[in-house]
């Protein structure tokens, strides 16, 4: 037995033996995959932290720990006054190892005793539950004190009338049938498999007692008003009371207000320090009622919204576009299932995502405990909050009513969470119905955040888009299929992508059964390489497709789903942290405008409102802007395409080399921007170097040798301009917009030219194999030796007619010389010959963009991201350097993907 497994087993046995009532001890549950915190859990310290950071009282009694437990046929006969046959550790779901039960029960009872502290005399006593799945009934000393339905919201009962002096008994009955669409369950299933996981039944968040005054506060609803320099606060609680609220910073009161419970109080917050992922500053809040009830909480000052930025609808944080770079965080644990073993573990999950360079978390169809949101607020991680889904699209009695009731409570209880920036009612159509009405319902509860009606609305069982949400959300796991653009009212996001998998022996839920949403990668390097490749594409889409957010699947493995950066037990980081953080920071910098895709082709689009169909291009050596689109001439597209090079005068800046005039660069001369050949002088290098700065929704290009001057379009001409300078093109009117450029995907995607509609042969460029040519045989592509004495059939097989790309006219497709209508295409990475069936998939599989290679031309696939046509052991694949397949071997990769375009063997 593994040493840590043995230790965790002994801990579980010990916590069960520590029961306060003398009952038989349940058999210790096995520990298939302990986390670093499993062994820290015991009956005396099961989640000891105060569970509700936004409504804190100084006096409370934690009821987490060992309770008696039994399954039951129903909840009609509570076991009042008698010990139960097993023990359970609260608040861990009964299916979890930490609970000590590790099985499912549709119906169950919990029992424990407690004594009310004498210092609470004269006050009301509340029994609070963080969350229980799903129907809860409670008895205190045999008296029913309340019932509740809902698996994700907090609730309380006033148990004062049922209390007695000395020892008191609590019985909690829970019904949790899980399956059947009666109520929201998210990914829980009684029989887990694939993307659905173990159920989490019963009590799964902290249970506690607290004394309150007869007149007391129940919730603080905080809404920051950044433009108004104030906090709008609604104190929920005993009606008619006058509440006094104070905002504090560093212990000092900065604003106060008094008003009636249930109405809006406006508290000034002068010179507010705004919350953001870069500076997650939080203010403290203290509220009191005249009768003596005092609670404390916190909030962040930040504003949310959406607006046209650089001609694109964007989400706003504090009035600025901030790209949402996030993960699909499902919140499952191998030891606690829905419940993190410790608060340290709960915080770790978010800390590690922040360390990897993310600024957002999509909490996927689960609602976490209040302390999780507290950690997100403190760390500076924006949150998209999903609503847990019903498990079917079919209506069952009360299913939809339960969903809407729980949706309302979820939003109402979390309206004051600073980090939540978006509500997501549905996912991929699971349980989706009346989506337009549900958007309106959510907006009626909270109109301060964006609403994503259905993440993955391009996917699965999704209903038609109602169009009244704020978000167009596509799921595209390998990214290359792209996303829909934003429209005039909605932002566009990539709600899920990635799903890259790697099994790690010794850290698997069920060894050998791990799966991913694509290929499994054998090691850290290949997995990281692929992450970098697909995330680079996310960066290209920010300005190329108007993308405003991305969500990577996922931060941690979940049961047999091995898509995580970390293994399920949180012990092994499966990718290289520095490389993940570097590419993530690059995407955020591209969105901010301080970086572009270096070493890549790009086009510079105008962002000024009313002119966003124009691009910077050169013509007769001068630079101007022209309207360019799909139907534009090839020359215009090529003139508007540039290589983003390391700055000639400063490596931290940029120079832009003409795509169709190699060695010619954009430079300024006498205030005009033009295209000229590099003469190698220091003067030219300075004139042709520009530094990327944050613009108004894109990149502003500041001159390296004339600081304060920027590339600007003015009356179709392009100048080096200085706001407020002496020239007409220096006018400050619309200066910020006119000097901002969207560095987007190139209008002409091929960086090398092939001769259209002419027959050519493609010779291997790898030293030692240069007598071999690309050819087809029996429907498959391979390389063979071809020379003047070769058979006519071989020469014909090694000859292709270069056509415009079937999927993109700026790329190419290769038609067989001796099989007209058949093209080279790839399928399952193998390059082969196939007849054009005119499907979208075939057109993409048969389209390759020509790029400069190591002494020849590369043929890059347009839809298998990051791959090029490569010969490997005589066969031909689309391959990536350092990927997960044998043909991705990085040895001689650059030579193997380079082809010398030669005269056709068969005319």
N, C-alpha and C positions, 0 to 999 in steps of 0.2 A: 504493500500500500504506500502511496506517495506520502511523504512526511507531512506536508501541509494539509492533506486530506485527513490523515489520522488526527492531527491537532484540532481541525475543525469538528470532527466527529466527537472528540472528547468535550469540546466546548458545548455542543448541542446537548450531549448527555448530561452535562453539568447544569445547564440552564433548566432542563426539564426536571431534574432532581431537586432543584431549588424551589419547588412549588410551596406555597404557604399552606395549602391544605393537603392532608394525608390521603392521596389517591394513587392508584397504580400509575406508574410512569410509562408513557408511550415509548415504543422502541425508537431510538435515535435515528433520524432520517439520514440516508447516505448523502455524501457531499460530492457530487460529480465534478464540480468546477468551482472551487472556492475563490472568492476575490481576496485582495489584500486586507479587507476589513471584516471578513467573515469571522475570524477568530477574536475580533474585538467586541462582539455582541454577547451580552449576558442579560439575565433578568433584571439586574440592578442598573443597567445602562442602556436599555433599548430606547434609542432615540430620545435622550433626556432633554434636548433643547426645547425652549419655549416655541411652540409650533406656528404661531401667528404673528409674524414680525410687524404687520401693519396695524395691529390692534393689540397692544401689549399691556397686560396688567402685572403688577409686581407680585401679587399673591396667586398661587395656583398649586395644584397637586397633580402630578403626572401619574396616570393610571396604566401606562405601558408596563409590560412585564408579564409574569406568568398568570394566566387565567385557567380555570377549568374549562373543558370543552367536551362536546358530544355531537355527533350527527343525530338527525331526527327526521321522521317522516314528514313533519310539517311544523308550524310554529304555534299550534293551538294549545300545547300543554307545556308551558315553561317549567323547567325543573327547579321550582322555588324551594329553597331551604334544604337542598341536598347536594352533596358533592357530585362532581361529574367524573366520568371514567378516564378522561385523558387530560393532559395539560397542553396549552398552546401558548406560544410567546407572541403577545400583542405588541406592535401592530403589523405583523408580517402575515400576508395572505396564507390561507391554510394549505394551499398547494405548494408553498415554498418550503425549502429545506429549513430555513431559519425558524419557521413556525413550529417545527417539530411534528407536524401532522403529515404533510406532503401527500395529500390526496384531495380530491374534490368531494364536496357534499352539496347537494342542492339546498338542504336546510340544515341549520346548525344552531347550537346554543353555546354562549360563553357565560362564565360565572366567575365573580370575584367578590371579595369583601373590602371595605375601607372604613376608615374613621375620619369624620370631619374635624379638622383642627379647631380647637376651642377658640382660637383668635378670630374665627369667622362668625362667631355668634352674633345674631341680630341682622345678618345679611342674607340675601338670597344665594342659593348655590346652583350653579349651572353645570350640567354635564355636557361636554363638547366632544364632537367627533370630527376629525379632519375629513374622513371619507370612509364609507362602508359600501361594499357591493352586495346586494342592490336594495332589497327591502329590509328595513330595520325596525324591530320592535323592542322596547326597553321596559323592564320592570325594576323598581327599586323597593326592596322589602315587600315584595309581592304585589305592589301597586303599579298598574300600568302608568307610565309617565310620558309616553309619546311614541310615535312611529314616523317613518320617513322612507321615501323611495328615491333612488338616485345613487349612482356609483361614483360620482366625481365631485360632489359639492359638500361643503361643510354644513353641519347642522348642530343645534343645541336644544336641550330640554331643561326647563326649570324644575328641579327635583326636590325643592325645599319642602313641599307638603308631605312627601313620602319619607322624609328622613326621620331618624330616631337617635337618641343618645347612644353613644358607644358604637359598636360594629354595625355596619350597614351592608346589605347585599345588593349587587347589581346582576341582573340577568339580561343579556343581549341576545335576541333571536334574529337570525339573518337568513333570508331566502336568496339564493344566487343560482338560478337555473342556467344562466349564461347563454346557451344557444336558443334560437327561436325567434329572434327579432322583436322581442317584447320591449327591450330597452337598449340604450347604447352600450356597446361592449368594446368597440375598437377592434383590436386584433386578438382578443381573448377567444379561445375555443376549448371546449372540453377535450376534444381529440385534436391536439395541435399537429400541424404539418405544414411544410412549405413556408409561406409568408404569414401564417397564423400561428399563434404561440400559446403557451400554457395559460390557463385562466388564473385570475387573481381574486379569489372569493373571500367574503367576510370582511372583517376589520383590516384595513390596510394603511391607515394613517393614524396619527397619535390620538389617544383618548385622554381627556383631562378634565379636572374640576377646577372651578374658580368661584370666588365669592364676588357678588356684585350688589350694589345698592338697589333699592326698589326702583329708583330712576337711574337708568344706566344706558351706556352707548353700546350699540351692536355692530356698527360698521362705519368706516370713514371712506366716503367716495371723493377722491381727489381728481381734479381736472386742472392741469396747469394752463394758464393763459399767458403765453410768452409775450405777444405784442402788448398786452395790457399790464405786464409786470405784476401779475397777481396769481394767487392760487384760488380757484373756485372749489369750495369744500361743502359737501352735504353731510352733516352728522346724522346718521341713522340711529334711532333709539327711542326712548320714551318720549312720546309726543308732548308738545307744550313746554318742554324744558328749554332754558336758555343755555346755550353752549358757548364757552369761551375757548378760542383756538389760538395757538401760538406757533409760529414758524421759527425754527432755530437753525443757526449755522455755527458749528464749532462751539455749541453750548450757549451762544448769545442769541437772544430774541431779536429777530429782524422784522417781524410783522405780527399783528394781532387783529382779531375781529371777534365780535360777539353776535350771535343770532339764534334763531329758534331751530330746534331739532327738526330735521326734515326739509328745511329751506336752505337756499344757497347762502353761504358766507363767503365774502370776498376778502382775502387776506393779502395785503401788499407784500410783494417780494422784490424789493428794489435792487436794481443792478444785478439781476439774477445770473448766477453761474449755471449755464445750460448743461443738461445731461446729454452725453453722446457716448458711442463706443470708445472714442479716444479720451474722454474725460467724464467718467460715470459718477458725477457728483450728485449726492443725495442730501436733501434737507431733512431735518428732524421735525416732527409735528407733535404737539402736546395739546390735548383737548380735555376740558373738565366741565362737569355739571355742578350746579349749586349744591346738590345733595352730597357731593364728595367723590363721585365717580371720576377717576382720572385714567386716561389711556394715552399711550404714546404710539407713534407710527413714523412714517417717513414718506417722501415722495421725491421725484426728480422733476425739474423744470425743463420741459422740452415740448416742441410743437411738431405735429404730424400733418401731412396733407399730400397733395399731388398738384402738379402744374406742368405746363409746357416749358421745358428747359432745352435750349438748343434745338428747338423744333420737334422735340420728342416728349411725350407724356411720361413724367418721372415721379417717383415717390419722393417726398420731402421730409427731411428731419431738420428742424430748426431753420426752415426756409431754404435749405440747400439739398441738392440731389446727393444722396449717399447710396452707393450700390449695396444691396443686401447679399452678402456672401455667407451662406449658411449651410447647415447640415440637417439631415432628416433624423432627428433624435427621438428614438422610440421609448426610451426610459425603462428598459427591462434589465433585470439582474439575475445571474444564475443562482444566487443564494436567496434573494428576496423577491424575485419576479417583478412585481409592480413597485416594491418598496426597497429603496436603497438600504444597505445594512447599517450605515451610519450617516450622519450629516456631513462628515468629512468626505465620504464617498460621493454623496450627492453633489457637493461643491466641486470635487475632483472632475466629474464628468464635464462640467462647464469650464473649469480652469484649463483643461487640456484642449478643448475646442478653441478657446481664446488663444492659447499658446501656439496652435497650428495656424493662426492667422485669420480665423473666422470672426465676423462681427454680428452674426445672426444665428439663431437656432429655430428651426421649424419643429415645434413639439407635436409629434405625429400621432394623431387620434388617441391621445391620452391627456389628462389634466394632472399636473404634478402637484405635490404638496406646496403650501405657501412658502416654505423655506427655499424651495428650488427657485421660485420667482425672485425671492430676496437675493439669492446668489447671482442670478442673472442681472438684476438691477445693480448690484454692487460691482460686478465684474465688467459691465458694459456690453451686454449681448442683447441685441434686439430679438424679439420673440414673435414668430407667427404661431398663433394658438389655434390648433385644429379642434373641432368638435368630434369626440368619439362617435363612431358610426354605428348604426344598426347593422346586423350581420346579413341582411337580405334586402333586395329591392322590392320584395312583395310586402304589401300591407298586412299586418296582423292586428287583432284587436288591441287598441291603445298604444301600439308601437310608435306611431307618429306623434301622438299626444305626449307620450313619455319623452320622446326625442326633443320636442319643442320646449317642454317644461324644463328639461335638464339644460338645454342650450341657453335658455333665458337665465337660469340660475348661475351657470358657468360664467356668462358675461357679466352679470350683475356683481358677482363676487370678485371678479378680476378687473373691473373697470379702473381701479386705482393702481394697477401694476404699471410702473413706468416703462418697463422693457417691452411690453406687448405693443406691437405696432400694426398687427393685422389679425383679423378673425377669418378662419377657414371653416365654414359649416360642413362642406362635403369634400370627399377625396375620391377621384376617379369614378364617380358615380355610385359608390357603395352606399346603398340606402338612400340615394338621392331622390327627392320628389319636390315639386313646387319650388324649384330653386329661386325663381324670381321673387316669390312671396317670402321665402326664408331670408333673402337678402334684405328685403324691406323690414322684416321683423328684427333682424340684427341691427339695422340702422336706427330703428325706433328705440332700441335699448341703449345703443352707443353710436353716436354719429361722429366720433372724434378719430376713428381709425379706419384704414382701408379694409374693404371686405372682398375676399377672394371666394367667389360663390362655390367653386369646385376646383380644387387643385388637380391638374391633370385632366382638364375638360376635353382634351383631344384624345382621351384614352378610355378604353375598357367599356364600361356600361353607362358612360355619362349620357345624361339627357341633353337635348339641344340647349345651347347657351342662351340664357334669358337676356343677357346684354346689360343688365342693370347693376352689376357689381363694379368694382374698381380695378379688376385684374384679369388679364388674359394669361392663363397658366397652362403651359404645356409640359408634359413629361417626355423627355427624349434621352434615353439612358446613355447612348454613345454620342450624343450631341450633334453628330454630323447631319442628322435629318433636320436640324434647325428648329426654330420656334416661330410662331406667328408674330408679326410685328405689333407694336402698340397701335391704338387708334386715338381718336381725338379726345376720348374720355377715360381710357383705361391704360394702365401700364402693362408691360409684357414681362413675364418672368419664366424662368426654367425651374418649375416646381420640384422636379426630381431629375437627377442625372447620375451617372457613375455606376454604382453597384459593382465595383471591381472587387474580385474575390481572391482570397489566399487562405488556405488552411495552414494552421500551425500545430504540429503534433504536440500533444500534451496539454493543449488549450482548446479542445473541441467539446461541444455539448454532447454530441454522439460521434465518436471518432469514425472518420471515413464518410460521413453523411453530409458534410458541409457543401453548400452550393452557393452560387453567386448569380447575379443578373447578367452574366456573360461568361467569358472565359475565366478560368482560375489561373492565377499567376504563381510561378514556382518560388519566387524569392522577393526580398525587399526591393532590390534594384528594379526588376521588371515591373513590379506593381507600382512603384513610385514613378517610373518612366511613363507608364500609361496614365497615371493621374495627372502628371504634368502636361501630357499631350492634350487630354480632353479639356483640362482647365484653361490651357492656352486658347482653345476654341471659344470657351466662355468669354475670355477677354476680347476676342475678335468680334463677338456678337454684341458687346456693350454699345458700340457706336455703329457697327455694321448692320445690326438688326434692331437697335433700340432696346436692348435687353437691360432690365433694371435689377434683376436678382437671379441667384442660382442657389439650388439646394442639393448638396451632394449626399448620396446614399452610401454610407452612413458613418457616424462616428465610432460605433461599437458593434461587433458581431451580435446577433440576437439568435439564440438557440442554434439551429443549423444553418442560419443565414450568415455567411462569412464575408460580408461586404464591408466590414469595419476598418477604420484606421487602426483600432485596437481590437484585440481578441475579446471575447465575451467576458472573460474574467478580469479585464482591464490590466493584465500583466504584461502584454507584449504589444508594442507599437509596430505595426506591420509595414509601415512606410518610413522613409527617411524624413525626420521632422523638419530639418533645415530646408530641404527642397520643397516640401509641402508649404511651409510658411512663405518661402520666397515667391512661389508662383501665386499664392493667394494674395500676397501684398502687391504683386504686379497687377493683378486684375483690379484691385481697389485703386491703384495708382492710375491705371488706364481710365477707369470711370471718373476719377477726379480730374484727369487731364494732365497729370504730371509725368506720364509715361505713354509711349506707344509701343507697338510690337516691333522691336528692333530686329533687324535682319530679315524682315518680312516685307512683302509687297503691301502697299496700302494706297488708298485714295483719300483726299482731304475734301470733305463735304462742308459747304456753307451751313452755318447754324442760325443765321439771321432769319427771323420770322418773315415768311413770304418768299424766301429765296432758297429754301432747303433742298430744292432739286438741282442746285448748281454745284459744280465741283471745280476745284483749282486745276488748271491744265496749262501746258505751255503750247504756244503757237507762234511760229516764226521767231523763236528764241525768247519772246516775251511771255509773261504769265498773266492769265486772265481767269475769269470764271465763266463757265458755260453750262447750260442745261444738258445733262447727260443721263441717259437711262438705258433700258434694255434695247430699245430700238435704235440707239445711236450708232454711228459708224465706228468701225474698228479703230480707226486712227484716233478719234476723239477719246475713246476709252483708254487706249494705250498712252496717249499724251497726258492723261489724268491719273496715271499709275506710276508710283515711285517706290524705290527701295529705301526703307528707313535704315540708314547707316549710322555707325558711330560717328560723332561729330569730328570733322576734319581738324578743327582747332581745339576741341575739348571733348574727350571721350565720354563725359557725363552728359553731353548735349547730343544733337542730332544733325545729320546732313541728309538731304533727300536727293538720291540719284535717279535720273530718268530711267524708266523701265526700257524705253525703246531707243535711247541714246546712251549707251553705257559710257561711263566716264564723264557725263555731263550732270551738273548739279544745279539745284535751285540756289540762287545767290542774289544779293541786293547790290545795285549799282545806281548811284544818283537817284535814290529813293524808289526806283522801280525794282520789282522782283522779276528775275529772268532765269533762263536756263543757259548755262555756259559750260564749256569744257574746262575741266580742272587743269590749270597750268602749273600746279604744284607749288605755287607761291604761298607764303604765309598770309599775304593779303587776301588771296582768293579763299584760303581756308577759313579765315575770319568772316568774310562776307557770306560764305556758304554754310555757316554753323548757326544753329538756332536751338534755344533751350526751351523744353516743354514746361509750361506753367499752367496752373489751374485757370481755366477760362470760365465762361458763362455757360456751362454744360458741355464742355469739351476741352480741347487743348489750345492754349494761346502760345504762339511761337515767337519768343523774344530773341532779337538779334544778339549774337554773342559779342560782337564788337561795337554795337551801339545799344547799350543797355537802356531799357525804357521804351525802345521802339519795337513794334510787332508787325508781323505779316498781316495786312488788312486788304480786304476787297472793297473797292470803292468805284461805283459806276462801271462794273464789270472788269475793271483793271485792278491789278494787285500791286500794292505798294508796301514799302516799309514806312510805317506811320507812327506818330507820337501824339497821344491825345492832347489836344489843345495847342499843337504846333502851328507853324505859320502857313502851312500848305492846305489846300482845300481837302485833301485826303486825311488831314489830321483832325478834322472836326470831331468834337467829343460826342456828338449825337450818334447813338447806337455803336459807339466805339467798342465796347466790351463784346457785343454780339458779333460785330464785323471782324474782330480779331480772334474769334473762337472758331476752331475747326474740329469737325468730327473725324477722327482718324479711323476710317471704316475699312471693311473688306474691299479689296481692289476691284475696280471696274473691269480690269483685265487680269484674270487669275493666273495665267501662264507667264512665267518669267523668262521663258525661252520660246523661240518660234520654231514651228515645224511647217513644211511646205504643204499647204492645203490642196487636197484633191490630186496629189501626186503620189506615186508609188515609191516606197522607201523600204530598206531593210535596216535592222537594228542589231549592231554588232556588240558583243560583250566587250567591256572595257577593262575587266579585271586582268592584271598581268598574268601571263601564262595560259590565258583562255581566250585570247583575242581572235582566234580563228573560228569561234563559235558565234552563232546568230540565233536570235529569237525566232521560233517557228511554232506552228501548231501541228500536232499529230494525233490522230484518233480523238479529236475534240479537246485535247489538252495542250497547254503551252509548255514548251521546254526549250533547251538550247542544244544545238548540234553543230558539228563542224560542217561548214559549207564553203566550197571553193569552185573554181571554174569547171572542174571535172565532175561536180556533183550531179546527181540525177535531176532531170527537169522538175519532177514532183517535189523534191526537197527544196529546190530553188523557189518554186511557186509557194510552198508552205512558209518560206522564210521571207515572203514579200507581203507588205500591207499598204493599203491606200489610206493616206492621212485624211480624215474627215473632221469637220467641225464637231465639237463635243456634243453627243446626243443630249446631255443634261445641262451643258453650259457652253455657249458658243465661243467663250474665250479659252476653252480647253479643247481636247482632241479625243476622237475615237478612232480606232484602228480596224479597218475593214479588211477581211481576208481577200488577197488578190485573186485567189482561185475559188472562193466561195462568196460571191457577191451577196450582200445582205446579212452576212455573218461577221460578228465583231469579237475582238478580244474583250472578255469581261472576267470579273472575279466572282467566285461563289465559294463560301467557306474558306476564304483566303487563297484558294488555288486559282490561277489564271487559266482560262479555257476559252474555247470558241463557241459562240452561241448565236442562234438566229434572233434578230431583233423582234421581240414580241410587243414592242412599243409600251411596255409598262414603265412606270416611274422607277421601279427597282432596277430593271435591266438598263435603262438609260444611265442611271448613276453608276451601276457596276461597270459599264462599258465606257466611262468617261475618265480621262486622266489629264491632269494639268502638267504641261511641260515646264520643268524648272532646271536651272543650271546644275550640272552634276560635277563630278570629279574628272573634268576633261571631256564631258559629253552632256547628255540630257537625262534628267530623272523624269519618270512618269509617275506622278503622285495621284493616288486615288482620290476622287472627290467625296466618297461617302464611307470609306474605311479610314477613319481619321488617323493621320500620322504615318500612313503606309505608302510605300513606293513599290513599283514592279521590280522584283529581285529574282535573279537566278540562284538556285541553291541545289547542289548535287544534281545538276542537269534539269531539274524541274523549276517551274516559275511560279512565284507567289506574289501577293501583296504583303509586304513585310515591314515591320518597324524595328528600329535598332534597339536591342535589349528588351524585347517583348517576351511573352510567355511561351512562344513556340520555338522548336528547333531552328526553323528558318528565319527567326528574328535574331539569330546570333550576331552580336556586334562586330565580330572579327570580319574584316574586309567588307563591311556593310556599304561604305561609301562607294567603293569600286563596283560592288555587285549590283547596285541600283543605278549605275551609270551606263548609258547605252550610247554608242557612236552611231549617229544617223548617217547611213551610207547609201550609195546608189542601189536601186532595186536589183535583186538577183533575177527577177522575172519582170520584163517590161510590161 
